[in-house]
Amino acid sequence: MKTIVLDPGHGGRDTGATYRQYREKDFNLEVSLQVRKYLLNDYSANVLMTRTTDKTLTLGERTTFANEKNADFFCSIHHNAAGGRGFESFIYNGSVPESTKRIQDIVHQEIVYTVNRYNVVNRGQKRANFYVLRNTEMDALLLEILFIDNEQDLKLMLNDQFVDDVANATAQGIAKALSLPRKKTPEPPAGKVLYKVIAGSFKEKKNAEERAAFLKEKGIEPYIYSVTIDGSLFYRVQAGAYADKENAEDQERKVEQLGIKDAFIVTEGTSEPSEPPTPEPVKGYTILGPTLIQPENLNLFVKKVNPNAPDLGALYDELSRVYGIRGDVAFAQAVHETNYFRFTGVVEPGQNNYAGIGATGPNENGASFATPKEGVLAHLQHLFAYASTEQPPDEFDIVDPRFSLVNRGSAKSWTQLNGKWAVPGTTYGQQILALYEKMIDFEINQVNEHLDRLEKAKQQI
Ligand SMILES: [Zn+2]
């Protein structure tokens, strides 16, 4: 079995590049963990990591680790900074074996193919005298995914779907480049559909094997299985199986581009769940619950930072009661999403979209709502979709355009929104709750000052 070492750049005391409140080391770790997940899911490989937590490591410790483990491949994952945007990859600029160049070709192309969908700039395949590339004894590659200090790139880095896609592409590229054996074709999870890309179906096993060999040569990992159709046995050459139809169609196009005209997609599994899905157990501070902070204090809290912020406290307070949602925490989420209603991301203030609904990338600034009230409603309805499996109360029409897309009841607490709502995937809920704690402290302060005033008034009587 091949050994792969993934090296999330920086960590611990070494933040890497920073921009606003964001740190390169966090993005590097997030992507690397996802790459590992995809490799282990789909392939038989020994996947090791130089760090899986926010820990300080020297460059020497990283390369020594890979060398001692006798790894077949080392992949360092970074994000770029300082003037530019887009994706680039590096191999050592000294002498390297042909295999290193080939791996860079394949992994780079695989990533570019995927990130093109997000209009990411391809900065090209480069060579440099980086320590980790020079001091590793195996094929080594360093990826600079995107630029943390470029607003367009950063928006993507904060988009869970992008992170997921780029990590998946990296994993598939590595698997291709190293010819990792694919695990037995996955069974569709109960109630889920699996889309299999079939690059030809043959009566003769020999022909299927020839087709498979051709695909392998082109960097596609094939899998042959037999089916009986109307009493005849066929050998199908599967060129990938996906839970996502779009990914299957992408792969089908790739296969067709190789000149295979008889490719098709078969759907397996059922879209009807065989059993009701089991709801995720609640862990952490729940989304449903009472609103505790006074609406005027919500407004005052925001205005300390942004004196021009709209007064949304009362709307969050009133409307959240209809849905049984903690309106003050929802308000904290809006403060987080809009950067104190300064709208420093892709969403414009006029959209009244306080929760980044549908805002998924630099070219997708999301939903717009006619009034602030409608915007707050949509936000609360979106939360309700996550937090509850109940029918929404019929007091208001559903104005959240994405309500029906939510996996109902899949996040009952704020931290369970991690990786589901817009990002950053791993600390999203924690950041909202940290803001909420500040808001509580603010209100306690206000109350104390009020008590002081009452006490003084009493003494003057
Ligand atoms: Zn770096």
Residues whose N, C-alpha, C, O or C-beta is under 5 A from the ligand:
A	BS01	ZN	G9 G16 H78 H79
